[in-house]
Amino acid sequence: MTLPHLGRVAMITVHTSPLERPGTGDAGGLNVYVVEVARSLAARGIDVELFTRATSSELPEIVQIEPGVRVRHVVAGPYDGLRKEDLPGQLCAFAAGVMRAVARAPEGWYDVVHSHYWLSGQVGWLAAERWQVPLVHTMHTMARVKNAALAQDDSPEPPGREIGEVQVVEAADRLVANTDTEARELIQLYGADPDRVRVVNPGVDLEVFCPGDQLAARREVGVDPEALLLVFVGRIQPLKAPDLLIKAAADLVSRRPDLRPRVRVAILGGPSGSGLSRPEILEELAHQLGVSDLVTFSPPTSRRLLAQWYRSADLVAVPSHNESFGLVAIEAQACGTPVLAADVGGLPVAVKGGVLVADHDPATWSRAIEELLDDPARRAELGANGVRHAAGFSWDRTADELVTVYREAMASRRPERHSEQAPGGTADGETKERI
């Protein structure tokens, strides 16, 4: 079968802006995914428009990230004070704003809608029906998966989200899973049609995240050259389990007082989700465990500086209770740093240059950390394995595979359409032919 040409994609990410820095609030791996995929698609001559909710009156309606990629801010509800849990009540307003934003575009302007997270899937479902184009959806996280492995003190996802996810699964022409594990979860937990599920691994920016000089990196981020540095990167919430690393470090230095002068823990990220209710909880935990002097907290940082933190680390910990893939793990490995990760979700796919831990017991993690810190040769071997493994992941490959998924969805939904010019031109101001 000859697949149709593809010229323009509408991406929808209601609850978090592609312009936000990952690591705090609702900004995380999804943000990285959306921006990197959009850039890679644009490099292939495919225009991408990203629709997200406006969170400030000072934001321009349209922000062009680069030629072929622009972000449209849609007003839906008040700019400030809305939690992600409040957004279902604004989906109608957001959908109306999306329709108004493209009301003057000719019929057939978009070839496909790609929605990210269930809230966006609800809007994407409507948009795809209105524009008579296929809906491709990526879950990123799923309520039924999260609730099955709920962290202590975390709040379960409400039934309304589960219902919304089931509806999106039924409506989508194609469902993109990050790993085979996630594909099975879509089929087994949500009844997804296996013929409509495609596995596309996320990528990593191998130019930013690559091996480098550890001592130079430590000088830049302010870490003692002799430290044994354990790093956590991510949003501060129970799902990501940063507390587990602090507890494990406390257990380690209590059993091995000889390591206390050198062990350091760096937590990079900001409060998110249920973690917003107690933003100081990790500082309090470190104080209670008597390791405040070993733990430092840093806000989210630039991608370049993040790579320096990875290079500075002796180990990067990913203790999450669930991850659909684990971008932090693949980024750390690309920098040559071994990873200690929970054996959950997509992490067994992401981690080949590290060790998977079977449970979330601080004592188990303490022993695993101890073994690796005591064995520099093993860490070096894992680091080299990680670099080789990460080299097989790239955003270019992700984009190529998504293009195939888009074109399959187009072929199954409707016949090919001809190129048309929208009012004001394409995202970079020029008419583009379909490829």
Kinemage of the C-alpha trace (Angstrom):
@kinemage 1
@onewidth
@group {chain A} dominant
@subgroup {mainchain}
@vectorlist {calphas} color= white
{ca met a 1} P 0.000 0.000 0.000
{ca thr a 2} L 1.284 3.440 -0.925
{ca leu a 3} L 1.093 5.644 2.155
{ca pro a 4} L -0.147 9.238 1.807
{ca his a 5} L 2.085 12.288 1.988
{ca leu a 6} L 2.344 14.205 5.252
{ca gly a 7} L 2.712 17.970 5.499
{ca arg a 8} L 1.272 19.302 8.735
{ca val a 9} L 0.641 18.004 12.262
{ca ala a 10} L -1.424 19.560 15.051
{ca met a 11} L 0.002 18.547 18.432
{ca ile a 12} L -2.076 19.098 21.536
{ca thr a 13} L -0.638 19.332 25.041
{ca val a 14} L -3.271 20.978 27.223
{ca his a 15} L -1.828 20.765 30.699
{ca thr a 16} L 1.824 21.707 30.208
{ca ser a 17} L 3.522 24.081 27.804
{ca pro a 18} L 6.355 22.900 25.559
{ca leu a 19} L 8.084 26.150 26.564
{ca glu a 20} L 8.240 25.235 30.265
{ca arg a 21} L 11.527 23.999 31.742
{ca pro a 22} L 11.168 20.334 32.779
{ca gly a 23} L 11.536 19.398 36.422
{ca thr a 24} L 8.833 21.275 38.273
{ca gly a 25} L 5.066 21.761 38.237
{ca asp a 26} L 3.641 19.589 35.458
{ca ala a 27} L 6.665 19.943 33.189
{ca gly a 28} L 8.680 16.772 32.703
{ca gly a 29} L 9.572 14.197 30.116
{ca leu a 30} L 6.406 14.919 28.123
{ca asn a 31} L 7.636 18.462 27.491
{ca val a 32} L 10.998 17.215 26.267
{ca tyr a 33} L 9.305 14.622 24.068
{ca val a 34} L 6.949 17.073 22.396
{ca val a 35} L 9.585 19.715 21.649
{ca glu a 36} L 12.202 17.275 20.363
{ca val a 37} L 9.739 15.412 18.166
{ca ala a 38} L 8.378 18.681 16.757
{ca arg a 39} L 11.880 19.879 15.889
{ca ser a 40} L 12.769 16.595 14.228
{ca leu a 41} L 9.544 16.621 12.207
{ca ala a 42} L 10.206 20.196 11.095
{ca ala a 43} L 13.676 19.144 9.936
{ca arg a 44} L 11.861 16.720 7.623
{ca gly a 45} L 9.763 19.505 6.119
{ca ile a 46} L 6.671 18.767 8.211
{ca asp a 47} L 5.050 21.778 9.880
{ca val a 48} L 4.031 21.343 13.518
{ca glu a 49} L 1.649 23.529 15.507
{ca leu a 50} L 1.585 22.916 19.249
{ca phe a 51} L -1.574 23.898 21.137
{ca thr a 52} L -1.244 24.487 24.888
{ca arg a 53} L -3.149 26.378 27.573
{ca ala a 54} L -2.125 29.984 28.204
{ca thr a 55} L -0.857 30.446 31.765
{ca ser a 56} L 0.074 34.135 31.595
{ca ser a 57} L -1.452 37.227 30.040
{ca glu a 58} L 2.049 38.242 28.983
{ca leu a 59} L 2.495 35.242 26.707
{ca pro a 60} L 2.064 36.042 23.003
{ca glu a 61} L -0.655 34.112 21.240
{ca ile a 62} L 1.910 32.465 18.968
{ca val a 63} L 5.547 31.684 19.739
{ca gln a 64} L 7.711 30.335 16.955
{ca ile a 65} L 10.345 27.992 18.373
{ca glu a 66} L 12.082 27.624 15.030
{ca pro a 67} L 11.039 27.464 11.365
{ca gly a 68} L 8.282 24.909 11.044
{ca val a 69} L 7.439 24.763 14.778
{ca arg a 70} L 5.183 27.171 16.607
{ca val a 71} L 3.305 27.138 19.886
{ca arg a 72} L -0.249 28.492 20.080
{ca his a 73} L -1.402 29.640 23.523
{ca val a 74} L -5.112 29.020 23.997
{ca val a 75} L -7.006 30.885 26.722
{ca ala a 76} L -9.030 28.448 28.815
{ca gly a 77} L -9.814 29.451 32.371
{ca pro a 78} L -7.780 31.728 34.644
{ca tyr a 79} L -4.071 32.014 33.953
{ca asp a 80} L -2.994 31.199 37.504
{ca gly a 81} L -4.183 28.888 40.242
{ca leu a 82} L -5.460 25.971 38.169
{ca arg a 83} L -4.093 22.572 39.096
{ca lys a 84} L -3.935 19.779 36.557
{ca glu a 85} L -6.823 18.185 38.467
{ca asp a 86} L -8.944 21.279 37.716
{ca leu a 87} L -8.391 21.172 33.956
{ca pro a 88} L -11.162 18.735 32.961
{ca gly a 89} L -13.589 21.596 33.618
{ca gln a 90} L -11.728 23.735 31.072
{ca leu a 91} L -11.523 21.233 28.213
{ca cys a 92} L -14.601 22.654 26.485
{ca ala a 93} L -13.146 26.173 26.622
{ca phe a 94} L -9.795 24.896 25.379
{ca ala a 95} L -11.388 22.978 22.500
{ca ala a 96} L -13.385 26.071 21.522
{ca gly a 97} L -10.188 28.117 21.563
{ca val a 98} L -8.433 25.602 19.317
{ca met a 99} L -11.328 25.743 16.847
{ca arg a 100} L -11.261 29.556 16.807
{ca ala a 101} L -7.509 29.626 16.323
{ca val a 102} L -7.727 27.719 13.060
{ca ala a 103} L -11.186 28.798 11.889
{ca arg a 104} L -9.759 30.639 8.862
{ca ala a 105} L -7.568 27.758 7.722
{ca pro a 106} L -8.817 25.909 4.643
{ca glu a 107} L -10.356 22.473 4.875
{ca gly a 108} L -7.730 19.780 5.133
{ca trp a 109} L -5.115 22.109 6.628
{ca tyr a 110} L -3.920 19.468 9.114
{ca asp a 111} L -3.096 15.911 8.130
{ca val a 112} L -3.169 14.441 11.613
{ca val a 113} L -3.776 15.355 15.254
{ca his a 114} L -1.286 13.995 17.796
{ca ser a 115} L -2.421 14.418 21.404
{ca his a 116} L -0.303 13.894 24.513
{ca tyr a 117} L -1.759 12.786 27.884
{ca trp a 118} L -5.425 12.001 28.386
{ca leu a 119} L -6.606 15.607 28.796
{ca ser a 120} L -5.199 16.457 25.384
{ca gly a 121} L -6.703 13.265 23.992
{ca gln a 122} L -10.173 14.507 24.895
{ca val a 123} L -9.578 17.714 22.914
{ca gly a 124} L -7.756 15.886 20.131
{ca trp a 125} L -10.717 13.530 19.739
{ca leu a 126} L -13.020 16.482 19.064
{ca ala a 127} L -10.526 18.270 16.804
{ca ala a 128} L -9.858 15.186 14.711
{ca glu a 129} L -13.588 14.619 14.225
{ca arg a 130} L -14.137 18.267 13.316
{ca trp a 131} L -11.253 18.361 10.840
{ca gln a 132} L -11.903 14.834 9.538
{ca val a 133} L -8.335 13.692 10.142
{ca pro a 134} L -6.934 10.791 12.174
{ca leu a 135} L -6.165 11.028 15.872
{ca val a 136} L -2.836 9.657 17.088
{ca his a 137} L -2.491 9.584 20.866
{ca thr a 138} L 0.377 9.051 23.310
{ca met a 139} L -0.639 8.429 26.925
{ca his a 140} L 2.740 9.113 28.643
{ca thr a 141} L 1.160 7.993 31.938
{ca met a 142} L -1.986 5.995 32.670
{ca ala a 143} L -4.246 6.091 35.719
{ca arg a 144} L -4.719 2.348 35.974
{ca val a 145} L -0.979 1.753 35.853
{ca lys a 146} L -0.252 4.461 38.394
{ca asn a 147} L -2.969 3.295 40.785
{ca ala a 148} L -1.680 -0.279 40.646
{ca ala a 149} L 1.727 0.863 41.927
{ca leu a 150} L 0.720 3.798 44.091
{ca ala a 151} L 3.461 5.337 46.185
{ca gln a 152} L 2.951 5.716 49.931
{ca asp a 153} L 1.181 9.001 50.773
{ca asp a 154} L 0.316 9.556 47.109
{ca ser a 155} L -3.245 10.168 45.964
{ca pro a 156} L -4.923 7.710 43.581
{ca glu a 157} L -6.051 8.958 40.204
{ca pro a 158} L -9.831 9.561 40.153
{ca pro a 159} L -12.341 7.391 38.254
{ca gly a 160} L -13.073 10.319 35.933
{ca arg a 161} L -9.562 10.128 34.541
{ca glu a 162} L -9.860 6.387 33.942
{ca ile a 163} L -13.121 6.921 32.061
{ca gly a 164} L -11.540 9.687 29.990
{ca glu a 165} L -8.565 7.495 29.130
{ca val a 166} L -10.815 4.631 28.017
{ca gln a 167} L -12.678 7.030 25.729
{ca val a 168} L -9.457 8.279 24.136
{ca val a 169} L -8.200 4.724 23.635
{ca glu a 170} L -11.417 3.881 21.821
{ca ala a 171} L -11.374 7.060 19.701
{ca ala a 172} L -7.742 7.082 18.565
{ca asp a 173} L -6.836 5.789 15.128
{ca arg a 174} L -3.381 4.925 16.444
{ca leu a 175} L -2.000 4.661 19.983
{ca val a 176} L 1.718 5.249 20.421
{ca ala a 177} L 3.317 3.334 23.297
{ca asn a 178} L 6.827 4.138 24.501
{ca thr a 179} L 7.716 0.467 25.101
{ca asp a 180} L 6.350 -3.034 24.605
{ca thr a 181} L 5.377 -3.000 28.275
{ca glu a 182} L 3.225 0.072 27.794
{ca ala a 183} L 1.675 -1.472 24.696
{ca arg a 184} L 0.660 -4.518 26.733
{ca glu a 185} L -0.790 -2.267 29.433
{ca leu a 186} L -2.908 -0.437 26.855
{ca ile a 187} L -4.233 -3.729 25.537
{ca gln a 188} L -4.719 -5.538 28.857
{ca leu a 189} L -5.859 -2.669 31.091
{ca tyr a 190} L -7.741 -0.540 28.570
{ca gly a 191} L -8.894 -3.008 25.940
{ca ala a 192} L -6.988 -1.269 23.150
{ca asp a 193} L -7.161 -2.877 19.719
{ca pro a 194} L -3.681 -4.405 19.162
{ca asp a 195} L -3.869 -3.486 15.477
{ca arg a 196} L -3.987 0.194 16.419
{ca val a 197} L -1.094 0.147 18.921
{ca arg a 198} L 2.418 1.020 17.749
{ca val a 199} L 5.607 1.046 19.845
{ca val a 200} L 7.899 4.031 19.285
{ca asn a 201} L 10.743 4.562 21.748
{ca pro a 202} L 11.534 8.139 22.816
{ca gly a 203} L 15.001 9.488 22.046
{ca val a 204} L 17.815 11.493 23.567
{ca asp a 205} L 19.724 14.535 22.326
{ca leu a 206} L 23.118 12.905 21.792
{ca glu a 207} L 24.787 16.244 21.115
{ca val a 208} L 23.848 17.663 24.522
{ca phe a 209} L 24.023 14.438 26.484
{ca cys a 210} L 27.388 12.841 25.821
{ca pro a 211} L 30.433 11.792 27.877
{ca gly a 212} L 32.688 14.526 29.219
{ca asp a 213} L 35.297 15.409 31.808
{ca gln a 214} L 33.930 14.630 35.285
{ca leu a 215} L 36.287 16.951 37.135
{ca ala a 216} L 35.487 19.870 34.816
{ca ala a 217} L 31.782 19.172 35.255
{ca arg a 218} L 32.160 19.106 39.041
{ca arg a 219} L 33.967 22.428 39.028
{ca glu a 220} L 31.071 23.981 37.104
{ca val a 221} L 28.293 22.636 39.349
{ca gly a 222} L 30.274 23.073 42.578
{ca val a 223} L 30.889 19.482 43.668
{ca asp a 224} L 33.965 18.324 45.600
{ca pro a 225} L 36.285 16.327 43.289
{ca glu a 226} L 36.573 13.606 45.964
{ca ala a 227} L 32.830 13.253 46.609
{ca leu a 228} L 30.826 10.107 45.943
{ca leu a 229} L 27.919 11.859 44.257
{ca leu a 230} L 24.408 10.394 43.994
{ca val a 231} L 22.035 12.408 41.795
{ca phe a 232} L 18.256 12.439 41.436
{ca val a 233} L 16.680 14.407 38.578
{ca gly a 234} L 12.930 14.919 38.335
{ca arg a 235} L 9.812 16.415 39.783
{ca ile a 236} L 9.448 16.243 43.564
{ca gln a 237} L 6.418 14.034 44.089
{ca pro a 238} L 5.749 10.583 45.598
{ca leu a 239} L 5.528 8.920 42.166
{ca lys a 240} L 9.182 9.768 41.453
{ca ala a 241} L 10.303 8.630 44.962
{ca pro a 242} L 13.197 11.034 45.608
{ca asp a 243} L 12.703 10.310 49.311
{ca leu a 244} L 13.925 6.764 48.675
{ca leu a 245} L 17.358 8.018 47.666
{ca ile a 246} L 17.663 10.115 50.833
{ca lys a 247} L 16.577 7.185 53.008
{ca ala a 248} L 19.008 4.854 51.241
{ca ala a 249} L 21.876 7.332 51.664
{ca ala a 250} L 21.083 7.668 55.367
{ca asp a 251} L 21.078 3.904 55.772
{ca leu a 252} L 24.366 3.657 53.872
{ca val a 253} L 26.304 6.145 55.985
{ca ser a 254} L 24.882 4.674 59.211
{ca arg a 255} L 26.264 1.258 58.249
{ca arg a 256} L 29.393 2.627 56.621
{ca pro a 257} L 30.548 5.655 58.627
{ca asp a 258} L 33.798 5.600 56.636
{ca leu a 259} L 31.794 6.773 53.603
{ca arg a 260} L 30.052 9.662 55.339
{ca pro a 261} L 32.793 12.260 54.663
{ca arg a 262} L 32.491 11.621 50.912
{ca val a 263} L 28.862 10.684 50.160
{ca arg a 264} L 26.775 13.526 48.740
{ca val a 265} L 23.206 13.527 47.398
{ca ala a 266} L 21.984 16.116 44.871
{ca ile a 267} L 18.239 16.473 44.253
{ca leu a 268} L 17.482 18.439 41.071
{ca gly a 269} L 13.852 19.401 40.575
{ca gly a 270} L 10.853 21.188 42.002
{ca pro a 271} L 7.535 20.251 43.645
{ca ser a 272} L 4.861 18.709 41.459
{ca gly a 273} L 1.523 16.924 41.765
{ca ser a 274} L 0.733 15.830 45.297
{ca gly a 275} L 4.211 17.024 46.273
{ca leu a 276} L 2.945 20.609 46.038
{ca ser a 277} L 1.066 20.182 49.329
{ca arg a 278} L 4.351 19.710 51.244
{ca pro a 279} L 7.138 21.350 49.247
{ca glu a 280} L 9.620 21.126 52.141
{ca ile a 281} L 9.071 17.437 52.832
{ca leu a 282} L 12.450 16.276 51.529
{ca glu a 283} L 14.362 18.862 53.559
{ca glu a 284} L 12.409 17.743 56.620
{ca leu a 285} L 13.185 14.103 55.874
{ca ala a 286} L 16.912 14.763 55.507
{ca his a 287} L 16.881 16.615 58.834
{ca gln a 288} L 14.991 13.799 60.596
{ca leu a 289} L 17.462 11.224 59.269
{ca gly a 290} L 20.476 13.311 60.249
{ca val a 291} L 21.832 13.737 56.711
{ca ser a 292} L 21.008 17.385 55.989
{ca asp a 293} L 24.724 18.048 55.613
{ca leu a 294} L 24.932 15.445 52.833
{ca val a 295} L 21.942 16.541 50.742
{ca thr a 296} L 21.670 19.564 48.470
{ca phe a 297} L 18.616 20.743 46.580
{ca ser a 298} L 18.790 22.523 43.244
{ca pro a 299} L 15.988 23.882 41.042
{ca pro a 300} L 15.470 22.701 37.463
{ca thr a 301} L 18.244 23.892 35.200
{ca ser a 302} L 19.165 24.205 31.544
{ca arg a 303} L 19.755 21.115 29.442
{ca arg a 304} L 23.454 21.953 29.102
{ca leu a 305} L 23.945 22.284 32.863
{ca leu a 306} L 21.842 19.186 33.464
{ca ala a 307} L 24.299 17.235 31.331
{ca gln a 308} L 27.092 18.543 33.572
{ca trp a 309} L 25.276 17.229 36.628
{ca tyr a 310} L 24.980 13.811 34.987
{ca arg a 311} L 28.710 13.844 34.191
{ca ser a 312} L 29.494 14.877 37.771
{ca ala a 313} L 27.594 11.960 39.272
{ca asp a 314} L 28.990 8.599 40.307
{ca leu a 315} L 25.435 7.238 40.144
{ca val a 316} L 22.115 8.618 38.896
{ca ala a 317} L 19.129 7.192 40.763
{ca val a 318} L 15.722 6.686 39.134
{ca pro a 319} L 13.643 5.188 41.978
{ca ser a 320} L 10.206 5.946 40.467
{ca his a 321} L 7.207 3.778 41.226
{ca asn a 322} L 6.398 3.876 37.530
{ca glu a 323} L 7.898 5.333 34.353
{ca ser a 324} L 6.491 4.888 30.868
{ca phe a 325} L 10.088 5.059 29.606
{ca gly a 326} L 12.602 7.013 31.679
{ca leu a 327} L 14.220 9.924 29.833
{ca val a 328} L 16.429 10.746 32.833
{ca ala a 329} L 17.888 7.248 32.699
{ca ile a 330} L 18.724 7.412 28.996
{ca glu a 331} L 20.162 10.939 29.302
{ca ala a 332} L 22.422 9.910 32.193
{ca gln a 333} L 23.665 6.855 30.312
{ca ala a 334} L 24.367 8.963 27.231
{ca cys a 335} L 26.704 10.991 29.483
{ca gly a 336} L 28.500 7.824 30.561
{ca thr a 337} L 27.069 7.692 34.092
{ca pro a 338} L 25.707 4.410 35.490
{ca val a 339} L 22.080 4.340 36.560
{ca leu a 340} L 20.417 2.695 39.534
{ca ala a 341} L 16.745 2.335 38.653
{ca ala a 342} L 13.573 0.697 39.877
{ca asp a 343} L 12.597 -2.364 37.871
{ca val a 344} L 9.252 -0.903 36.764
{ca gly a 345} L 7.471 0.261 33.625
{ca gly a 346} L 9.726 1.141 30.732
{ca leu a 347} L 12.926 1.385 32.776
{ca pro a 348} L 14.119 -2.142 31.856
{ca val a 349} L 14.125 -0.930 28.237
{ca ala a 350} L 15.821 2.371 29.001
{ca val a 351} L 18.486 0.992 31.361
{ca lys a 352} L 21.281 -1.237 30.080
{ca gly a 353} L 24.147 0.727 31.597
{ca gly a 354} L 23.121 0.286 35.194
{ca val a 355} L 21.393 -1.877 37.766
{ca leu a 356} L 17.673 -2.503 38.196
{ca val a 357} L 16.379 -2.776 41.771
{ca ala a 358} L 13.459 -5.124 42.390
{ca asp a 359} L 11.734 -3.208 45.203
{ca his a 360} L 11.477 0.166 46.936
{ca asp a 361} L 12.999 -0.853 50.259
{ca pro a 362} L 15.620 1.726 51.348
{ca ala a 363} L 17.835 -1.093 52.687
{ca thr a 364} L 17.860 -2.786 49.288
{ca trp a 365} L 18.788 0.468 47.593
{ca ser a 366} L 21.435 1.182 50.219
{ca arg a 367} L 23.126 -2.158 49.512
{ca ala a 368} L 22.952 -1.625 45.758
{ca ile a 369} L 24.511 1.831 46.099
{ca glu a 370} L 27.206 0.463 48.388
{ca glu a 371} L 28.177 -2.281 45.941
{ca leu a 372} L 28.593 0.172 43.079
{ca leu a 373} L 30.424 2.824 45.090
{ca asp a 374} L 32.855 0.162 46.285
{ca asp a 375} L 33.570 -0.977 42.717
{ca pro a 376} L 34.848 1.822 40.427
{ca ala a 377} L 35.703 -0.697 37.703
{ca arg a 378} L 32.110 -1.923 37.642
{ca arg a 379} L 30.837 1.640 37.440
{ca ala a 380} L 33.171 2.333 34.514
{ca glu a 381} L 31.959 -0.799 32.739
{ca leu a 382} L 28.312 0.154 33.260
{ca gly a 383} L 29.029 3.693 32.101
{ca ala a 384} L 30.541 2.428 28.847
{ca asn a 385} L 27.590 0.058 28.339
{ca gly a 386} L 25.220 2.961 28.875
{ca val a 387} L 26.893 5.134 26.253
{ca arg a 388} L 26.607 2.336 23.690
{ca his a 389} L 22.985 1.686 24.633
{ca ala a 390} L 21.965 5.367 24.486
{ca ala a 391} L 23.545 5.702 21.037
{ca gly a 392} L 20.704 3.553 19.708
{ca phe a 393} L 18.119 6.139 20.737
{ca ser a 394} L 17.689 9.410 18.905
{ca trp a 395} L 14.881 11.865 18.302
{ca asp a 396} L 15.470 11.481 14.566
{ca arg a 397} L 14.620 7.797 14.811
{ca thr a 398} L 11.592 8.604 16.975
{ca ala a 399} L 10.372 11.133 14.398
{ca asp a 400} L 10.895 8.739 11.483
{ca glu a 401} L 8.856 6.054 13.216
{ca leu a 402} L 6.127 8.538 14.135
{ca val a 403} L 5.902 9.667 10.506
{ca thr a 404} L 5.176 6.055 9.574
{ca val a 405} L 2.483 5.875 12.257
{ca tyr a 406} L 0.934 9.159 11.079
{ca arg a 407} L 0.823 8.013 7.474
{ca glu a 408} L -0.678 4.649 8.438
{ca ala a 409} L -3.384 6.482 10.368
{ca met a 410} L -4.033 8.785 7.421
{ca ala a 411} L -4.320 5.851 5.020
{ca ser a 412} L -6.770 4.069 7.279
{ca arg a 413} L -8.864 7.183 7.935
{ca arg a 414} L -9.241 9.036 4.606
{ca pro a 415} L -7.632 9.442 1.183
{ca glu a 416} L -4.695 11.725 0.511
{ca arg a 417} L -5.365 15.444 0.236
{ca his a 418} L -3.564 18.072 -1.814
{ca ser a 419} L -1.337 20.827 -0.453
{ca glu a 420} L -3.105 24.065 0.448
{ca gln a 421} L -1.989 27.447 1.667
{ca ala a 422} L -3.319 28.739 5.000
{ca pro a 423} L -3.939 32.416 5.671
{ca gly a 424} L -0.589 33.971 6.501
{ca gly a 425} L 1.417 31.015 5.177
{ca thr a 426} L 2.984 28.128 7.049
{ca ala a 427} L 4.799 28.298 10.375
{ca asp a 428} L 7.834 29.825 8.684
{ca gly a 429} L 5.902 32.077 6.351
{ca glu a 430} L 6.279 30.032 3.163
{ca thr a 431} L 4.095 27.616 1.241
{ca lys a 432} L 5.377 24.064 1.611
{ca glu a 433} L 4.789 21.124 -0.624
{ca arg a 434} L 3.845 17.869 1.021
{ca ile a 435} L 6.542 15.250 1.268
